[in-house]
Amino acid sequence: MMPQQNDPLYEEPTRPLGVVKDPARSRRSLAIAMVFAVLFLIIAVGIIVWLFVMPRNPVVTGSQATEDVRDVKNVTLVAPADLPANYAKTEQSTNDQTRTYYYDDATNCGFTVGVAAANNGKTAKETATATITSAQAQGITVAGQSDGSNFELYDADDADTTYEFGSVTLDQDVKVDGVAFTQQNNVIVYKQFGNKIAVLSYACKAETWTSKKVELATLVSKFTVKTER
């Protein structure tokens, strides 16, 4: 005979093991999962858009300009090996200044290369301008002046080193006997090294300046700087 409920030996029947699912709770869980999925998708899209539109850091190529030139004792500007032969070289250095001309008589264009002592009473630009204009023939005067673009010249012994030169542009009137043209353009490139100022100018008569100025500026950039420390 089976024990009755009031019998001490009676045990409440246990339910079979299992999970009774709540449909409403399942729907809530699915909705939460979908919300998180949408959030993750929005974040992922945001990251991708950010990667495409964020500014890139510029890639530095070539050499880096070296500005610490205070201990330079002497400086020389070296003409490029491929300087066209039509720019004939004329040396006119003195004890106080080095000065070399490269001039093309056919186009009336050329270069003046020099090194001058720094003048405590003048800026490097003023000294460079005076160095070039004082070397010109009597009758050449400055009609206008403006600051120009910077030039980067390589070190003659170290291809990883460059020096940044400033420049000034002169418009000049020419009234010289035997010279057919009456105006010329002159760009003076300069930089101070220690107590020396390296100067390099290129000039051309007004009639051919427009057609020659790019070539002249390119050749200037091929000059190299030799320093002694």
C-alpha positions as CSV (number, residue, x, y, z in Angstrom):
1,M,0.0,0.0,0.0
2,M,1.3,3.5,-0.9
3,P,2.0,5.9,1.9
4,Q,-0.6,8.6,2.3
5,Q,0.0,12.4,2.6
6,N,-0.3,12.3,6.4
7,D,1.9,9.4,6.7
8,P,5.5,10.1,8.0
9,L,7.0,8.1,5.1
10,Y,5.1,10.2,2.5
11,E,7.3,12.3,0.1
12,E,6.1,15.1,-2.2
13,P,6.6,13.9,-5.8
14,T,9.4,15.9,-7.5
15,R,8.8,17.6,-10.9
16,P,10.8,16.4,-13.9
17,L,13.9,18.5,-14.5
18,G,13.3,21.2,-17.2
19,V,12.9,24.9,-17.9
20,V,9.6,26.4,-18.4
21,K,10.1,29.3,-21.0
22,D,8.5,32.7,-20.6
23,P,7.6,34.0,-24.1
24,A,7.5,37.7,-23.0
25,R,11.0,37.4,-21.4
26,S,12.4,35.9,-24.6
27,R,11.1,38.8,-26.6
28,R,12.7,41.3,-24.3
29,S,16.1,39.5,-24.5
30,L,15.9,39.5,-28.3
31,A,15.1,43.2,-28.4
32,I,18.0,44.1,-26.1
33,A,20.4,42.0,-28.2
34,M,19.2,43.8,-31.4
35,V,19.7,47.2,-29.7
36,F,23.3,46.3,-28.8
37,A,23.9,45.0,-32.3
38,V,22.7,48.3,-33.8
39,L,24.9,50.2,-31.4
40,F,28.0,48.2,-32.3
41,L,27.2,48.7,-36.0
42,I,26.9,52.5,-35.6
43,I,30.2,52.5,-33.7
44,A,32.0,50.5,-36.4
45,V,30.7,52.7,-39.2
46,G,31.8,55.8,-37.2
47,I,35.3,54.4,-36.8
48,I,35.5,53.6,-40.5
49,V,34.4,57.1,-41.5
50,W,36.8,58.7,-39.0
51,L,39.7,56.7,-40.5
52,F,38.9,58.0,-43.9
53,V,38.3,61.7,-43.1
54,M,40.9,62.2,-40.3
55,P,43.9,64.4,-41.5
56,R,47.0,62.3,-42.2
57,N,50.3,63.3,-40.7
58,P,52.5,64.7,-43.5
59,V,55.2,62.4,-44.7
60,V,58.6,64.2,-44.5
61,T,60.7,63.4,-47.5
62,G,64.1,64.6,-48.4
63,S,66.5,66.4,-46.1
64,Q,65.8,68.7,-43.2
65,A,67.1,72.2,-43.1
66,T,69.9,72.8,-40.6
67,E,69.8,76.2,-39.0
68,D,72.6,75.9,-36.4
69,V,75.4,77.7,-38.4
70,R,76.7,80.0,-35.8
71,D,80.0,78.2,-35.5
72,V,80.8,78.4,-39.2
73,K,84.1,80.1,-39.8
74,N,84.0,80.2,-43.6
75,V,81.5,79.4,-46.3
76,T,81.7,78.9,-50.0
77,L,79.0,78.5,-52.7
78,V,79.9,75.8,-55.2
79,A,78.5,76.0,-58.8
80,P,76.7,72.9,-60.1
81,A,78.7,70.6,-62.4
82,D,76.0,70.8,-65.0
83,L,75.8,74.6,-65.1
84,P,75.4,75.3,-68.9
85,A,78.7,76.4,-70.6
86,N,77.0,79.5,-72.0
87,Y,77.3,81.0,-68.5
88,A,81.0,82.1,-68.7
89,K,82.8,82.3,-65.5
90,T,84.7,85.5,-64.4
91,E,86.5,85.7,-61.1
92,Q,86.7,89.1,-59.4
93,S,87.4,88.3,-55.8
94,T,89.2,90.8,-53.5
95,N,90.9,90.5,-50.1
96,D,87.6,91.6,-48.5
97,Q,85.1,89.8,-50.6
98,T,84.8,86.7,-52.8
99,R,82.9,87.4,-56.0
100,T,82.4,85.3,-59.1
101,Y,80.3,86.0,-62.1
102,Y,78.6,83.5,-64.5
103,Y,77.2,85.5,-67.4
104,D,75.5,84.7,-70.7
105,D,76.1,87.5,-73.2
106,A,73.5,86.2,-75.6
107,T,70.6,86.5,-73.2
108,N,72.0,89.1,-70.8
109,C,71.3,86.8,-67.9
110,G,73.7,85.5,-65.3
111,F,74.7,84.8,-61.7
112,T,76.8,86.6,-59.1
113,V,78.2,84.5,-56.3
114,G,79.9,86.0,-53.3
115,V,80.7,85.9,-49.6
116,A,80.7,89.1,-47.5
117,A,81.5,89.9,-43.9
118,A,78.5,90.4,-41.6
119,N,77.9,94.0,-40.6
120,N,76.6,94.5,-37.1
121,G,74.8,97.6,-38.2
122,K,73.0,95.9,-41.0
123,T,70.7,92.9,-41.4
124,A,71.8,89.9,-43.6
125,K,69.4,91.1,-46.3
126,E,70.8,94.6,-46.3
127,T,74.4,93.4,-46.4
128,A,73.5,90.9,-49.3
129,T,71.7,93.6,-51.3
130,A,74.6,96.1,-50.8
131,T,77.1,93.4,-51.8
132,I,75.4,92.8,-55.1
133,T,74.4,96.3,-56.0
134,S,77.8,97.7,-55.2
135,A,79.4,95.3,-57.6
136,Q,77.2,96.4,-60.5
137,A,78.1,98.9,-63.1
138,Q,77.6,102.5,-62.4
139,G,74.2,103.6,-63.8
140,I,72.2,100.6,-62.5
141,T,69.8,101.7,-59.8
142,V,67.0,100.1,-57.8
143,A,63.5,101.0,-58.9
144,G,61.6,98.6,-56.7
145,Q,62.3,95.9,-54.0
146,S,60.3,93.1,-52.4
147,D,60.9,90.0,-50.3
148,G,60.9,86.8,-52.4
149,S,60.6,83.1,-51.7
150,N,63.0,81.0,-49.7
151,F,65.5,78.7,-51.4
152,E,66.9,75.4,-50.1
153,L,70.5,74.7,-50.9
154,Y,72.2,71.4,-50.1
155,D,75.4,71.0,-48.2
156,A,78.3,70.1,-50.6
157,D,79.6,67.4,-48.3
158,D,76.4,66.0,-46.7
159,A,73.4,65.3,-49.0
160,D,71.2,65.0,-45.9
161,T,71.7,68.6,-44.9
162,T,70.2,71.7,-46.4
163,Y,70.2,75.4,-45.6
164,E,67.3,77.7,-46.0
165,F,68.2,81.0,-47.8
166,G,66.0,84.1,-47.9
167,S,65.7,86.2,-51.0
168,V,64.9,89.7,-52.1
169,T,63.7,90.8,-55.6
170,L,65.0,94.0,-57.2
171,D,63.5,95.8,-60.2
172,Q,66.4,97.8,-61.6
173,D,66.8,100.6,-64.1
174,V,69.8,100.3,-66.4
175,K,71.5,103.4,-67.9
176,V,74.9,102.1,-68.9
177,D,76.9,103.2,-71.9
178,G,77.1,100.4,-74.5
179,V,74.2,98.4,-72.9
180,A,71.1,98.2,-75.1
181,F,68.5,97.3,-72.5
182,T,67.2,99.7,-69.9
183,Q,65.6,97.5,-67.2
184,Q,66.5,94.2,-65.5
185,N,65.2,91.9,-62.8
186,N,67.5,90.7,-60.0
187,V,66.9,88.1,-57.3
188,I,69.4,88.1,-54.4
189,V,69.5,84.9,-52.3
190,Y,71.3,85.1,-49.0
191,K,72.1,83.5,-45.6
192,Q,74.3,84.3,-42.7
193,F,76.9,81.6,-41.6
194,G,78.7,82.7,-38.5
195,N,80.1,86.1,-39.3
196,K,79.9,85.5,-43.0
197,I,77.0,86.1,-45.4
198,A,76.7,83.9,-48.4
199,V,75.1,85.7,-51.4
200,L,73.9,84.3,-54.7
201,S,72.0,86.4,-57.2
202,Y,70.5,85.8,-60.6
203,A,69.6,88.6,-63.0
204,C,68.2,89.0,-66.5
205,K,67.2,91.9,-68.7
206,A,63.4,92.6,-68.6
207,E,62.8,91.4,-72.2
208,T,63.9,87.9,-71.4
209,W,63.1,87.6,-67.7
210,T,59.8,86.0,-68.1
211,S,61.1,83.2,-70.3
212,K,64.3,82.6,-68.3
213,K,63.5,83.1,-64.6
214,V,62.3,79.5,-64.0
215,E,65.5,78.1,-65.5
216,L,67.7,80.6,-63.5
217,A,65.9,79.7,-60.2
218,T,66.3,76.0,-60.9
219,L,70.1,76.5,-61.5
220,V,70.4,78.5,-58.3
221,S,68.9,75.6,-56.3
222,K,71.7,73.4,-57.7
223,F,74.4,75.4,-56.1
224,T,75.7,73.8,-52.9
225,V,77.1,75.1,-49.7
226,K,80.6,74.2,-48.4
227,T,81.2,75.2,-44.8
228,E,84.3,75.2,-42.6
229,R,83.8,75.0,-38.8
